[in-house]
């Protein structure tokens, strides 16, 4: 690359030269009398690797990929080291568009934490892994990954074995091709550099062959270290993701470390259960002190302290996890509620779910039935879906609501279903007359009657009706084994029976 050419990735000329110099020093060592040739070749290599990385501004990935590969080529001990191959696997993710860049960032943290923890005593190791989990969640939050904990808990490195091997093969072929071409160019100018290039080509052959053995081992090791981080998160450790979830659900900003510690000590954040879901709040009417940590009714807002006559439980409080806040919904805030006709799921009759009701989702509607069922913890026995009504708060007199995080739910009417929760929900009451209008209009919409927007001027809400067109809503999500061989989804149109579950509707905030 001449000085008149523009450097790649929006880098400055001086920055690009510094990357080339770093790569050159790692790659070639000192080659007397051939500095200009060495610089030209390293520029070609850097350019080629940049071209392979979708986010071409990732200079760290460029330097590290080249350094690790040629380190493996030069050093047999490194080629036999699982950790050097784990690092290469982490860096190979940088070559996978969009998703790979995120995994590379997570992987770098895991490698650093695991290497440091390997030399620690058991107690110190656990504390160090805890800090590593927090660092990963902070990284995911910083780059804008929604629901960072859910994303991290779902990550499996072994699922990406095929693209990793493909990218490794492509990288090795690219580097060897560059070395072969440049060796022929400078053989007559600098025999010593040409010999060095030939040595590196031989080393790359050994790396390529060793990769067939070591990449599967490295992926397995990477997955194991990832599972250790995931196990901590599932056990209920407090991370920045949960603090952010608390802030989104309640509208209360957590501004300082001292306030974060106080929230954790008071036990008001949504906490993970051993199953990986969000714990239900204490809800016994015989333990008011425990309940008051999470919820206190206020004048002008709905009062959820109405105990079930048979169990003595505040069922609506148990439908939340963590702090429940009384607040007005804000101008521009989105809410929505799913509804649908009666149906039979796994042989159990499920009553009609109405458009007019007290339980609403906060934020954009979910994109899939899986997302709705699992994050919103809407059991099959609560609601059969089919349609939803969305609304937007208009002006500064939104509904006065109880807002918080959805707790996990367990199927009783239809046994065997478990849904983890974690979405944001709001409980508020519409005026009786308008609630009946919303029910009727929703019922008509489900039966094919087109509807325009409906405005509730008293609550400051504009309502719009939608159809989901989902075909996998009922009898599928949250079961380890389906509870029977009966039809999983059969709608019974026309019945006016209303579902009576206390929390028949909780919906998702992605």
N, C-alpha and C positions, 0 to 999 in steps of 0.2 A: 504494500500500500504506500503510495507516495504521499508527501505532505499536502499535495493539492486535492487529494480525495477526501470526501466527507467520512468521518468515522461512523460506525454503525450504532444503532440503539439510542441515538441522540446523545452519545457520549462526546465530551470534548476531545480534541486531538491529544492533549497532554494526558488525559485520563486513559485513553485507548493505548497510548504508548506505554503508560505505566503497567497496564494489564499485560501487554506483550512482554515487557521486561520481566515481570514476575513469572510469567509462564516460561519464558526463555531460561531464566535461572533455574527453575525447577526441572525443566525438561532436558536441557543440553549440558548443563555444567559449564566449565570454562573451556572454550575451544580457541586456542591461540591463533591469532591472525585471521579469524573468520567472523568477526563481530557483525559486519554488515549482512553477510549471508545468513547468519543465525537470526538476526532481527527480522529479516524478510520472511524466513520460514515460520518463525513463531507468529508473525502477523497473519500468515495464511492459515495456520492452525486455529488461532483465535477466531478469525473470521468464519471459518468452517463450523466451529462448535457454536458460535453465536447463531449461525443460520439454522442450527438444529433445535434451538431453544425457543419455544413459542413466545415467552416473555423475554424479548431480546435484551432488555435492560438489566437482566440478572447477571451482573459481572462476577459476583461471588461464585455462582454455579459454573461459569465459564472457567475461571481459574481452577476451582476445586476439581472439576471433572478431569481436566487435562492433568493436573498434578497427581490425582489418585491413580489414574490409568497408567501414567508413565512410572509412578512409584511402584505399582504392581509389576510392571514390565522389567524394572531394574532389580527388584529385590525379591528373592525366593521366599524369605521369611514373611514378607507382607502378603505374598500370594497364598500362603498357607494360614493366614490370620483371618478368622471369621469376621472380626470387627472391621478390618479394612474392606472386606466385601460388603458388609452391612452399610458402611459409609458410601460405597459406590452405588448400591441399590438405592439409597436415599437420594443421591444426586441424580440418578437416572430418571427419577420422577420429574425432574425439571424439564425433561424432554417431552413429557406428556401434556398436551394442552389443558389449560385452566385447572383441572382437578389436581394434576401432578405438581404444580407449583405450591399448592397448599400442603400436600403430603410431604413435599421436600422440606418445607419449613417446620412441620411437626416432627419429621424424622430427625432433623438436625438437633432439635431439643432432646428427643429421646436418646439419641446416641450420646450426647454430652452428659445427660443425667445418668444414664446407665454406666458409662465408663467411670464417672466419678463415684457412683454408689458401690461399684464392685470392690472397692478397697475400704469400705466402711463396715463398722459393726452393725448388727441387725437393727437396733433401735435407730441409729443414725441413718441407716439406709432407708428405713421407712419414712423418716422425716424428710429425707432428700427427695424421695419419690413423690411425696406430697407436694413439695415445692415445684417439682417438675410438672405435675399435673396442673397446678395453678398457672405456671408459665405457658403451658400449651394452650389452655383455655384463654388466657390473656392474648396470646398471639392470634388465635382464631377470632376472638372478638374484635381485635384491632384491624384485621383485614376484612371484616364484615361478614363472616360466616354466621348465618342465622341459626339459633339454637345450637351453640357450639358443643355442648355436652352430648346432645343426641347425635350430631355429626361424628364426633370422636368415638362414641360408643359403637357406632355402626361400621367403623373403618376396619377392614381386614386386608392386610398387605397381600396375603396369598391369592386373593381374588384378582390381583393385577399381575400375576406371574407372566402371562403371555405377552402383554405389551412391554413389560420390563425386559424380557429376553429379546424381543424384537428391537427395542431401542439400543440395547447393549450390542447386538450384532451390527446394527447400522452404524453406531459410533465407532466400533473397532474397524469396520470396513472403510469408513471415512478417513480415520486417522492413518491407516495403512496406505490408502490411496494417495494421500498428501505426501507421506514420507517417500513413497516409491517415485512419485513425479519429481519431487524436489531433489532427491538423490541424483537422478540423472542430470538435473540442471547444474549442480554444483560439483559433480565428481571431478571435473578437470580443474576447477578453481581451488577447491579445498578438500584434498583427499582425507584429511583427518575428520572433517565434519561428515563427509560421505560415509566413512567407516562407522561413525557414531550413529548415523541414521540407520545403517544396516543392522547394528546391534539392537536399536530400538524396535525395528521391524521384527526381529527374531523374538524379542521380549513380548511384543504384542501377540504373536502367534501363541506363546505360552499362556498369556492372559486369557486369550479367546478360548483356548482348550480348557484351562482351569475353571473358567466361568461356568462351563456345563456342570461341573461338580459343585462349585461354591455358591452360585447364585441361589439355588433352592435352599441350601443350608442358611445363607444369609437372610433370605426372606422368612424362614422359620424362626430364626433368632430375633429378627425385627418384630415379627408378630408376637413373640413371647414377651418382649419388653413392652410392646404396646398393650398387651393384655394386663400387665402389672399396673400400668397407668389407668386402664379402664376399670380394673377391680377396685382401685381406690375411689374412683368417681362413683361407681355403683354402691359402694359402702356408705355413701352419704357425706363425703368430704365437702366442705364448703369451698366453692370456687367462684371466680369472678362471674362466671356464667349465671350462677344462681343469684348473685347480687344484682346482675343486670335484669334477670327475670323478675325479681322482686320490684325493681324500679319500673319496668314496663307495665306490670300488672297493677301496681298500686298508685303510681304517679308520685311516689316519694323518692327523692333523689338521695342516693348514698354518696356523700361527698368526701368523707375522710376515712382513713384507716381506723381511727377510733370508733367511728360510727359503724363501720363494717364489723369490728370486733363485738360491739354492743349488740348488734343484730344477731350475730352468731350465738353469743352467750345467752341472750334472751330466748333463743330458739324460735324466732319468728320468720326465718327464711324458709322457703319451700325446701324440704329435706328429702333426700333419696331414701327409699326403703331398700331392704335386702334384695328385692326382686328387680330393682332398677327403676321403679316408678316413683311417684311423689306421694309421700305419706299423707293419709287423711288427718285432718286436725282433730285434736281431742274434742269430743262432742257430748260427753256425759253431763246431763243436767244435775248430777250429784257432785260434780267437781267444777263449780263455777270459776274457781281461781285459775285452773288449767285452761278453761275455755277463754277467759278474759285476756290471756296472753296473746291470743290470736284474733279475737273479735270482741268489740264493744259496740252495741247499738247507739245511735245518736238520733236526737229529735229531727224529724223531717226525712229520715232515711228508712228503708225497709228494716224491720226487726226480724232477724233470723233465729231468735231464741224461742222457738216453738218446738217443744219436745214431742217426739212420737209417743203416743199413749202406751204402746206395748213395750217399747225398749227403753224409754226415757232418754233417747239420744236426740241431739239437735242435728237432724240429718242434713240440713242445708249447710251447717258449719262444717260437717265432715266432707261435704262435696268440694271444699277448698283445701289447699295445702299451703301453710304459712300464713303470713299476715294478711288480714282482710281489711280493706280500707273503704271508708265511706267517702265518696267523692262524686261531684257532678261530672258527667261525661262532657268532653270539651268540644268546642266548635271545630268541625271538620273531622272528628273522630268517627271511625266506621264501626258498625256493629252488625250482627246477622244472627239468624236463627233458622235451623232446619226443621222441616215439617213434612208430613206425607200421610198417605192413606193407611188404614189398618192392613195388616198382613199376617202371615204365619211364617215363623222362622224356627227351624228345627222342631216342628210340631207344636210350638207354643204360639198362642194368639197374642199379637202385639197391637194395642189400640192405636187409634189415629193420633198423630202428633199435630198440634195446632200451630198456626203461624203467630197467633197472639198468645203470649206467655211471659214468664218472668225471667227465664234464663237465656242469656244472649252471649254470643262470642264478641270479642273485641279485636278489631283489626281486619285485614283482608280475609275473605273466605278461604278455606282449604282448597288445595288443588286436586285432591284425590280422596276416595273413600277411606283408604288406609290412613292417611294423615288425619282425617276427621275422626275416625273411630279411635285411633290410638292416642293421639295427643289430647283430644277432647274427652276421652274416656266415656264415650257415649255407647253404653251397652246395647246390644241388639234388642233387649227387652224394653229399652227406654223409647226408641225412635227408629222407624224404618226408613226415613229419608225419602228422597225423590225430588224434593224441592227445597228452596230456601228463600227467605226474605231478608234483604239487606237494607240498611238504613244509614244515613249520614246525619250527624248533628249539625244543625244550622242555627247559628247565633249563640248567644251566651246564656241560654237557659236550658241546657241539656238535662236529661233525667238524673235524679239523685239515686245513685246506685251503690251497691256493695261490690267491690272489684277485687279480684285476686287470681291465684293460680289454681287450675283444675287438679284435683287429687285423683289417685288411682281408684279404679272400680273393679269389683269382682261380681261375676254373674251368679245370680241365685235362681231366678225364674228359668233362665237358660244356663245350666251349670257348665263350668269349664272355660268360661271366657274371662280373660284378665286384660285390662287396658291401663297403661301406665300414667296417662295424664301429662300435665306440664304446659297446657295451653292457658290462655287468659280468658276469664269469663266475668260477666257482670250480671248481677241480679237487681232488677228494678221493676216497678209496678206501673203499668199504663192505666189510665182511667178506665173504669169498667166498660163504659159505652164504646170507647175506641178499641179496647181489647176485643170486644165482640165483633166489631166491624172487621178488624184484622183477621180474626178467625174465619169469618164468613168469606171474605175476599180470597184468603189463602185456599180455603176449601174449593171455591169456585175455580181458582186458577189450576188446582190439581186435577180438576175435571174438564179442563180444556178451555176455560173462559179467559180471554186475554184481559190483562189488567194494565192500567197506566200507573203512574206514581200516586201514592197516597200520602198526604201530609197531615201530621199531628201537630198543630200549631201550639198546643199546650205544652207538649214535651220537646218541641223544637226538633222534630225528626221527619225526614223524607224517606218513605219506604218504597222499595222496588222488588218485584217478584221474579224468581229465576227457577229454571229446571236444571238438575245436575246431570241427567242422562248417564249416571253411573250404573254399571251392571254388577258390581262386586261389593255392594254395600252391606248386605245382610248374610249372616251365618258363616263368615270367612275369617275376619280379623280378630286376633286375640285368643285363638284356640290352639292348643297343642295338638289335640285330636278333636275332630268334629264330634258333637255329642250324639249323633245319630245318622241314619241313612235317609231321613226325610228330606223333602225339598228345602233348600236353604233360603229361598226368597219367593214368597207368593203374596201378592198384594190383594187385599179384600176391599175393593172400591165401594163406597156408598155407605158404609157403617159410620155412625156418629159417636161410637164409643170413644171416650177420651182416656189416654194413658194416665195413670194415677201415680207413677213413681215420683218421689219428692224432687229428684233432680233429672227429670226426663230429658232435659236439654242442656248440655254444656258443649261449647263449640270452640274452634281452634284459633289461636293467634300464632302464625308461623314465625 
